[in-house]
Amino acid sequence: MFNSSSKQHSEVAFQTSSQKQKSESKPLRENILILILLKWKLLKNEIQGTEVLSLIKLHSRNIGTQET
């Protein structure tokens, strides 16, 4: 059996970890959407492969500066 303080502590820990997972998944979702968009544009021949690589590098630099 759990005592009430132990149960409350585990609930707070669960809430904190689920909030952390939500905040970490947002940049991942953005990255996936950007990669899908870039791939679609590449397949439609709207941009060249070298442009895709430069955009990916630029975006990864932007994410690196946001996390620090």
C-alpha positions in Angstrom: 0.0 0.0 0.0 1.1 3.5 -0.7 1.0 6.2 1.9 -0.4 9.5 0.7 2.9 11.4 0.6 4.5 8.7 -1.5 1.6 8.6 -3.9 1.6 12.4 -4.3 5.3 12.4 -4.9 5.0 9.8 -7.7 2.1 11.7 -9.3 4.2 14.9 -9.3 7.2 13.1 -10.8 4.9 11.6 -13.5 3.4 15.0 -14.3 6.9 16.6 -14.5 8.2 13.8 -16.8 5.2 14.1 -19.1 5.6 17.9 -19.4 9.3 17.4 -20.2 8.4 14.8 -23.0 5.9 17.3 -24.5 8.5 20.1 -24.6 11.1 17.8 -26.1 8.8 16.5 -28.8 8.0 19.9 -30.3 11.4 20.5 -32.0 11.4 16.9 -33.2 8.0 17.4 -34.8 9.2 20.6 -36.4 12.3 18.9 -37.8 10.2 16.0 -39.2 7.8 18.5 -40.9 10.6 20.5 -42.3 12.3 17.4 -43.7 9.1 16.2 -45.3 8.6 19.6 -46.8 12.1 19.7 -48.2 11.8 16.2 -49.6 8.5 17.1 -51.3 10.1 20.2 -52.8 13.1 18.2 -54.0 10.8 15.6 -55.6 8.8 18.3 -57.3 12.1 19.7 -58.6 11.4 23.1 -57.0 14.8 23.2 -55.3 18.1 21.5 -55.9 19.7 18.9 -53.6 22.5 21.3 -52.6 19.8 23.8 -51.5 18.2 21.2 -49.3 21.5 20.4 -47.6 22.2 24.1 -47.0 18.7 24.6 -45.5 19.0 21.6 -43.3 22.4 22.9 -42.0 20.9 26.3 -41.4 17.9 24.9 -39.6 20.1 22.6 -37.4 22.2 25.7 -36.4 19.1 27.6 -35.5 17.9 24.7 -33.3 21.3 24.5 -31.6 21.1 28.2 -30.7 17.6 27.9 -29.4 18.5 25.0 -27.0 21.4 26.8 -25.3 
